[in-house]
Amino acid sequence: MKIAHFYNGIYFSGGVSAYIQSLSEQQIAAGNEVLYFELTPTTSKTGGIRPVQVADEEELFKICRAQYVDVLHYHKFASVVPPADINAVYTVHEHTPHCLSGGLFLKRRQMPCPRTYNFFTCSYGVIRDHCSSRRPHSFIDAIKRVHVQQAVTPSLKVVCVGHFLKDRMVKAGYAKDRIRVIPNFTDILILGSEMASSSVAEFLFIGRLEKLKGIEWLLRSFKETRLPSILNICGEGTDEQRLRAMVKDFQLEDRVKFHGWIDRETKIDMLRACRALIVPSLWPETFGLVAIEAAGCARPVIASNAGELPYIIENGHNGLVVDVGKMQALSIAIDDLAGNPEKAKAMGLNNQQKLRDLYTAEIHMRQIDEVYASRI
């Protein structure tokens, strides 16, 4: 089978690009041929594949026909309806089909947006909550983008990466029976990963150092913990200097360590060394890949109840779930696992079992192949 993946920025680092590359590796290993198509010019190779630049989707369709592509897999929204002879699939990774900003987050109030999309309520939200740009041309462009997606998306085979994302799309008017949920996957699976019973528990954050990721909330909560513990922060981002200053102001330099960007091997090592991963996202995550990567290392997760995270982490089973922004609740959760290594170990094993049941590459590939072969 010849499969074409289409995304704007396929060679960048980041969640969607990483997913495309991981999926492509699995597809190539299964004997398929993979092509990448891209709107922006690049000479970079991604996973050994050089993306083909196209001017627009009409050119994309023309090349797909000429190359006898079997499946055109969108990872960004389609702006025109593909011809009937193009087998088109759209994996929705973001909130763009039902949100003007694509983030479903109220910037002024620093909380997830509870609104269901429609022109009037979301226009009010832009003015009141600054959830999207208030510049007239940007606002009009965002309205057009959602309108186009509402018109074009029903013509595609639609995959959502999580249940929360599908639920919000259905509330916004998309047909429930035309959307299939296929969660992301990881190939990290280390059986028998023993948990250290050190008196000083280490906790781990991995992600972008930005407000949406809730690290300020995490630091304020960590300051209030009572049991000895260490917090390792891995990642880079626009908030790094401000967060470092907070650590200094809170006099946490001996307990909070910044490690910058880490590679896959280092990430696995740090996951295996931690008592639990903490995912304190303020915005509604459409998935939360790092949570199942922790599962691959048999580690529990302390997560906010934002977006898909409560679907992945069941409170008290494979981790702990706390309300977004609740400082006391997060500090109590950290102390709970800091003082109970056996509890953390049991939750970590449960987390790994859930990974094996739902989030492996084999399961994901089978489900994706079913969508490729299906009819709308």
BASE-713539 format. One record per residue (C-alpha): residue in three letters; y, z, x. Coordinates in Angstrom, 3 decimals. Example, Ala and Ser with C-alpha at 12.3 -4.5 7.8 and 13.67 -1.06 7.14 Angstrom:
! residues 2
(ALA,(-4.500,7.800,12.300))
(SER,(-1.060,7.140,13.670))
This chain:
! residues 376
(MET,(0.000,0.000,0.000))
(LYS,(3.528,-0.782,1.210))
(ILE,(6.030,1.961,0.315))
(ALA,(9.810,1.773,0.727))
(HIS,(11.872,4.974,0.802))
(PHE,(15.562,4.639,-0.065))
(TYR,(18.126,7.319,0.771))
(ASN,(21.667,7.480,2.125))
(GLY,(21.400,9.374,5.425))
(ILE,(17.650,9.143,5.914))
(TYR,(18.047,9.732,9.654))
(PHE,(20.151,12.901,9.306))
(SER,(18.736,16.382,9.733))
(GLY,(18.418,18.244,6.453))
(GLY,(16.142,19.074,3.575))
(VAL,(15.795,15.679,1.859))
(SER,(15.500,13.745,5.121))
(ALA,(12.910,16.200,6.417))
(TYR,(10.937,15.791,3.194))
(ILE,(11.008,11.987,3.428))
(GLN,(9.823,12.121,7.016))
(SER,(7.000,14.572,6.209))
(LEU,(5.896,12.525,3.205))
(SER,(6.001,9.319,5.253))
(GLU,(3.823,10.863,7.947))
(GLN,(1.228,11.756,5.320))
(GLN,(1.408,8.285,3.770))
(ILE,(1.014,6.522,7.126))
(ALA,(-1.914,8.791,8.017))
(ALA,(-3.524,7.728,4.738))
(GLY,(-3.301,4.063,5.767))
(ASN,(-0.100,3.015,4.001))
(GLU,(2.789,1.022,5.482))
(VAL,(6.191,2.727,5.178))
(LEU,(9.680,1.204,5.265))
(TYR,(13.050,2.981,5.216))
(PHE,(16.160,1.572,3.542))
(GLU,(19.625,2.955,4.102))
(LEU,(23.200,2.230,2.982))
(THR,(24.923,3.384,6.170))
(PRO,(24.584,1.603,9.517))
(THR,(22.330,3.179,12.133))
(THR,(20.372,2.266,15.219))
(SER,(18.411,5.519,15.089))
(LYS,(14.705,5.655,14.506))
(THR,(13.350,8.283,12.159))
(GLY,(9.740,9.198,12.828))
(GLY,(9.439,5.940,14.788))
(ILE,(10.743,3.890,11.837))
(ARG,(14.084,2.105,12.108))
(PRO,(15.921,2.183,8.755))
(VAL,(16.977,-1.192,7.341))
(GLN,(20.599,-1.220,6.229))
(VAL,(21.349,-2.833,2.874))
(ALA,(24.753,-3.502,1.354))
(ASP,(23.706,-2.503,-2.158))
(GLU,(20.712,-2.183,-4.443))
(GLU,(20.661,-5.873,-5.321))
(GLU,(19.990,-6.634,-1.658))
(LEU,(17.423,-3.823,-1.615))
(PHE,(15.530,-5.419,-4.512))
(LYS,(15.629,-8.824,-2.833))
(ILE,(14.142,-7.465,0.408))
(CYS,(11.501,-5.458,-1.468))
(ARG,(10.352,-8.645,-3.177))
(ALA,(10.348,-10.617,0.069))
(GLN,(8.402,-7.844,1.846))
(TYR,(5.939,-7.468,-1.075))
(VAL,(6.745,-3.776,-1.433))
(ASP,(4.381,-1.996,-3.836))
(VAL,(6.579,1.052,-4.502))
(LEU,(10.306,1.589,-4.129))
(HIS,(10.815,5.343,-3.856))
(TYR,(14.392,6.494,-4.473))
(HIS,(15.576,9.834,-3.060))
(LYS,(19.131,9.282,-4.253))
(PHE,(20.224,8.296,-7.724))
(ALA,(19.922,4.649,-8.739))
(SER,(23.176,2.973,-9.712))
(VAL,(21.571,-0.020,-11.460))
(VAL,(18.367,-0.490,-13.420))
(PRO,(15.701,-1.995,-11.127))
(PRO,(14.098,-5.282,-12.210))
(ALA,(10.909,-4.950,-14.247))
(ASP,(8.777,-6.245,-11.362))
(ILE,(9.928,-3.423,-9.036))
(ASN,(7.734,-0.305,-9.223))
(ALA,(10.529,2.263,-8.883))
(VAL,(10.137,6.031,-8.545))
(TYR,(13.002,8.518,-8.322))
(THR,(12.457,11.971,-6.811))
(VAL,(15.346,14.215,-7.854))
(HIS,(16.166,16.638,-5.042))
(GLU,(19.584,17.825,-6.226))
(HIS,(21.475,18.692,-9.398))
(THR,(23.391,15.383,-9.424))
(PRO,(21.905,14.076,-12.738))
(HIS,(23.452,16.937,-14.737))
(CYS,(26.259,18.441,-12.645))
(LEU,(29.607,17.039,-11.512))
(SER,(29.425,18.768,-8.131))
(GLY,(25.664,18.348,-7.696))
(GLY,(25.427,22.026,-6.756))
(LEU,(25.424,23.809,-10.141))
(PHE,(27.560,26.537,-8.582))
(LEU,(30.860,28.153,-9.565))
(LYS,(32.830,28.388,-6.332))
(ARG,(35.585,30.660,-7.626))
(ARG,(33.131,33.209,-9.051))
(GLN,(30.483,32.665,-6.358))
(MET,(27.643,32.451,-8.858))
(PRO,(25.226,29.877,-10.358))
(CYS,(26.680,27.814,-13.192))
(PRO,(25.148,28.696,-16.580))
(ARG,(26.594,25.675,-18.396))
(THR,(24.600,22.764,-19.774))
(TYR,(26.249,19.499,-18.848))
(ASN,(28.609,17.772,-21.198))
(PHE,(31.962,16.201,-20.523))
(PHE,(34.129,18.829,-22.199))
(THR,(32.518,22.048,-20.939))
(CYS,(32.144,20.707,-17.409))
(SER,(35.717,19.408,-17.332))
(TYR,(36.832,22.897,-18.317))
(GLY,(34.593,24.327,-15.614))
(VAL,(36.175,22.144,-12.946))
(ILE,(39.627,23.447,-13.914))
(ARG,(38.635,27.107,-14.341))
(ASP,(35.922,27.643,-11.741))
(HIS,(36.630,24.986,-9.095))
(CYS,(32.964,23.959,-9.241))
(SER,(33.908,20.394,-8.289))
(SER,(36.937,18.627,-6.881))
(ARG,(39.983,18.715,-9.164))
(ARG,(41.549,15.674,-7.535))
(PRO,(41.819,13.018,-10.281))
(HIS,(40.001,10.225,-8.425))
(SER,(37.175,12.556,-7.300))
(PHE,(36.822,13.992,-10.783))
(ILE,(36.646,10.513,-12.341))
(ASP,(34.084,9.407,-9.732))
(ALA,(31.903,12.448,-10.540))
(ILE,(32.053,11.712,-14.274))
(LYS,(31.090,8.086,-13.626))
(ARG,(28.192,9.161,-11.397))
(VAL,(26.664,11.419,-14.040))
(HIS,(27.234,8.764,-16.728))
(VAL,(25.469,6.143,-14.602))
(GLN,(22.529,8.462,-13.976))
(GLN,(22.209,9.210,-17.677))
(ALA,(22.018,5.464,-18.322))
(VAL,(19.770,4.402,-15.416))
(THR,(17.394,7.311,-14.759))
(PRO,(15.355,6.874,-17.987))
(SER,(14.238,3.447,-16.708))
(LEU,(12.565,5.033,-13.647))
(LYS,(9.491,7.141,-13.034))
(VAL,(11.173,10.496,-12.481))
(VAL,(9.868,13.324,-10.311))
(CYS,(11.595,16.703,-10.025))
(VAL,(10.906,18.944,-7.042))
(GLY,(10.936,22.052,-9.246))
(HIS,(10.588,23.416,-12.784))
(PHE,(14.123,24.816,-12.870))
(LEU,(15.591,21.402,-12.067))
(LYS,(13.520,19.737,-14.793))
(ASP,(14.529,22.383,-17.331))
(ARG,(18.213,21.823,-16.619))
(MET,(17.824,18.051,-16.836))
(VAL,(16.038,18.337,-20.185))
(LYS,(18.790,20.617,-21.537))
(ALA,(21.288,17.970,-20.441))
(GLY,(19.504,15.343,-22.550))
(TYR,(16.860,13.750,-20.311))
(ALA,(13.469,13.177,-21.963))
(LYS,(11.016,15.979,-21.134))
(ASP,(7.929,13.765,-21.268))
(ARG,(9.437,11.270,-18.792))
(ILE,(9.837,13.816,-15.972))
(ARG,(7.016,15.156,-13.816))
(VAL,(7.336,18.220,-11.589))
(ILE,(5.840,17.765,-8.125))
(PRO,(6.830,20.634,-5.815))
(ASN,(7.538,20.142,-2.146))
(PHE,(4.811,20.876,0.380))
(THR,(4.246,22.167,3.885))
(ASP,(1.535,21.534,6.427))
(ILE,(2.084,24.983,7.967))
(LEU,(-1.049,27.010,7.260))
(ILE,(-2.114,29.677,9.742))
(LEU,(-5.068,31.629,8.420))
(GLY,(-5.571,35.233,9.428))
(SER,(-1.977,35.698,10.591))
(GLU,(-1.936,39.438,11.241))
(MET,(1.221,41.399,10.499))
(ALA,(2.614,43.674,13.190))
(SER,(2.738,47.330,12.123))
(SER,(5.753,48.132,14.311))
(SER,(7.899,51.082,13.262))
(VAL,(10.908,48.783,13.369))
(ALA,(10.348,45.933,10.908))
(GLU,(11.880,42.551,11.629))
(PHE,(13.276,40.452,8.789))
(LEU,(14.179,36.788,9.019))
(PHE,(16.729,34.391,7.541))
(ILE,(16.386,30.641,8.169))
(GLY,(18.937,28.206,6.813))
(ARG,(22.464,26.858,6.918))
(LEU,(25.128,29.441,7.649))
(GLU,(27.209,28.706,4.560))
(LYS,(28.446,30.749,1.605))
(LEU,(26.000,29.142,-0.824))
(LYS,(23.100,30.574,1.169))
(GLY,(24.190,34.171,0.486))
(ILE,(24.261,35.457,4.056))
(GLU,(27.397,37.533,3.462))
(TRP,(25.582,39.274,0.603))
(LEU,(22.603,39.778,2.913))
(LEU,(24.713,41.328,5.685))
(ARG,(26.492,43.694,3.301))
(SER,(23.135,44.734,1.871))
(PHE,(21.536,45.093,5.300))
(LYS,(24.361,47.430,6.322))
(GLU,(23.276,49.794,3.523))
(THR,(19.567,49.922,4.406))
(ARG,(18.222,53.325,5.444))
(LEU,(15.074,52.538,7.405))
(PRO,(15.008,51.104,10.949))
(SER,(14.906,47.314,10.810))
(ILE,(16.141,44.186,12.559))
(LEU,(17.527,41.007,10.995))
(ASN,(17.089,37.688,12.818))
(ILE,(19.354,34.887,11.611))
(CYS,(18.334,31.321,12.466))
(GLY,(20.553,28.375,11.702))
(GLU,(23.990,26.862,12.165))
(GLY,(26.875,26.225,9.828))
(THR,(30.543,26.461,8.981))
(ASP,(30.420,30.225,8.341))
(GLU,(28.850,31.236,11.649))
(GLN,(31.945,32.677,13.331))
(ARG,(32.969,34.601,10.228))
(LEU,(29.459,36.035,9.886))
(ARG,(29.396,37.056,13.545))
(ALA,(32.708,38.841,12.999))
(MET,(31.230,40.649,9.990))
(VAL,(28.300,41.858,12.081))
(LYS,(30.751,43.241,14.629))
(ASP,(32.906,44.892,11.953))
(PHE,(29.817,46.496,10.389))
(GLN,(28.680,47.690,13.844))
(LEU,(25.340,45.910,13.410))
(GLU,(25.229,44.140,16.776))
(ASP,(22.087,46.057,17.792))
(ARG,(20.307,45.212,14.513))
(VAL,(21.405,41.643,13.705))
(LYS,(20.623,38.773,16.075))
(PHE,(21.801,35.146,15.809))
(HIS,(19.404,32.542,17.209))
(GLY,(21.097,29.256,16.286))
(TRP,(19.063,26.213,15.309))
(ILE,(15.336,26.579,16.005))
(ASP,(12.573,23.985,16.283))
(ARG,(9.339,23.985,14.308))
(GLU,(7.290,25.896,16.889))
(THR,(9.922,28.621,17.239))
(LYS,(10.208,28.862,13.457))
(ILE,(6.480,29.468,13.121))
(ASP,(6.574,32.085,15.872))
(MET,(9.459,33.914,14.214))
(LEU,(7.833,33.784,10.789))
(ARG,(4.670,35.292,12.214))
(ALA,(6.699,38.034,13.898))
(CYS,(8.634,39.084,10.799))
(ARG,(7.823,41.603,8.080))
(ALA,(9.301,39.275,5.457))
(LEU,(11.521,36.231,5.068))
(ILE,(14.741,36.744,3.112))
(VAL,(16.153,33.889,0.991))
(PRO,(19.375,35.283,-0.548))
(SER,(20.698,32.036,-2.022))
(LEU,(23.670,32.285,-4.361))
(TRP,(23.292,28.743,-5.673))
(PRO,(20.341,27.505,-7.795))
(GLU,(17.963,26.140,-5.169))
(THR,(16.139,23.053,-6.440))
(PHE,(13.151,24.202,-4.398))
(GLY,(13.325,26.397,-1.288))
(LEU,(11.006,24.914,1.327))
(VAL,(11.333,27.824,3.753))
(ALA,(9.718,30.123,1.172))
(ILE,(6.441,28.197,1.307))
(GLU,(6.702,27.876,5.073))
(ALA,(6.667,31.679,5.123))
(ALA,(3.592,31.508,2.886))
(GLY,(1.909,29.307,5.472))
(CYS,(2.260,32.196,7.921))
(ALA,(1.070,34.758,5.327))
(ARG,(4.479,36.376,4.987))
(PRO,(6.108,37.625,1.777))
(VAL,(9.585,36.581,0.691))
(ILE,(12.514,38.598,-0.599))
(ALA,(14.383,36.071,-2.732))
(SER,(17.282,35.887,-5.126))
(ASN,(16.554,34.852,-8.693))
(ALA,(18.453,31.588,-8.242))
(GLY,(17.049,28.205,-9.227))
(GLU,(13.429,27.519,-8.343))
(LEU,(12.945,30.627,-6.190))
(PRO,(11.595,32.842,-9.037))
(TYR,(9.011,30.143,-9.775))
(ILE,(7.809,30.225,-6.177))
(ILE,(8.088,33.997,-5.655))
(GLU,(6.583,36.234,-8.343))
(ASN,(8.180,39.660,-8.154))
(GLY,(5.695,42.226,-6.866))
(HIS,(2.965,39.644,-6.235))
(ASN,(3.924,37.434,-3.284))
(GLY,(7.346,38.927,-2.637))
(LEU,(10.310,40.639,-4.243))
(VAL,(12.936,38.992,-6.448))
(VAL,(16.445,40.448,-6.825))
(ASP,(19.415,39.487,-8.966))
(VAL,(21.962,37.242,-7.279))
(GLY,(24.681,39.188,-5.481))
(LYS,(23.325,42.677,-6.238))
(MET,(23.852,44.502,-2.961))
(GLN,(21.957,47.704,-3.779))
(ALA,(18.971,45.796,-5.144))
(LEU,(18.667,43.733,-1.968))
(SER,(18.987,46.720,0.365))
(ILE,(16.320,48.602,-1.633))
(ALA,(13.982,45.586,-1.408))
(ILE,(14.447,45.396,2.366))
(ASP,(13.753,49.123,2.768))
(ASP,(10.722,48.835,0.477))
(LEU,(8.967,46.372,2.780))
(ALA,(10.331,47.961,5.953))
(GLY,(8.547,51.176,5.006))
(ASN,(5.380,49.589,3.601))
(PRO,(3.698,47.204,6.053))
(GLU,(0.444,47.214,4.059))
(LYS,(2.307,46.230,0.896))
(ALA,(4.052,43.455,2.794))
(LYS,(0.720,42.283,4.217))
(ALA,(-0.890,42.127,0.761))
(MET,(2.061,40.188,-0.647))
(GLY,(1.944,37.818,2.324))
(LEU,(-1.718,37.042,1.709))
(ASN,(-0.945,36.432,-1.977))
(ASN,(1.851,34.111,-0.921))
(GLN,(-0.510,32.146,1.302))
(GLN,(-3.045,31.827,-1.494))
(LYS,(-0.364,30.463,-3.816))
(LEU,(0.492,27.918,-1.121))
(ARG,(-3.134,26.809,-0.939))
(ASP,(-3.252,26.493,-4.734))
(LEU,(0.012,24.600,-5.241))
(TYR,(1.926,23.505,-2.151))
(THR,(-0.370,21.752,0.321))
(ALA,(0.117,18.215,1.603))
(GLU,(-3.193,17.141,0.030))
(ILE,(-2.133,18.311,-3.441))
(HIS,(1.288,16.722,-3.070))
(MET,(-0.087,13.376,-1.932))
(ARG,(-2.547,13.223,-4.818))
(GLN,(0.230,13.882,-7.335))
(ILE,(2.619,11.366,-5.759))
(ASP,(-0.102,8.695,-5.729))
(GLU,(-0.715,9.352,-9.428))
(VAL,(2.969,8.699,-10.154))
(TYR,(2.960,5.531,-8.044))
(ALA,(-0.017,4.205,-10.026))
(SER,(1.270,5.278,-13.451))
(ARG,(3.258,3.403,-16.018))
(ILE,(6.441,4.738,-17.589))
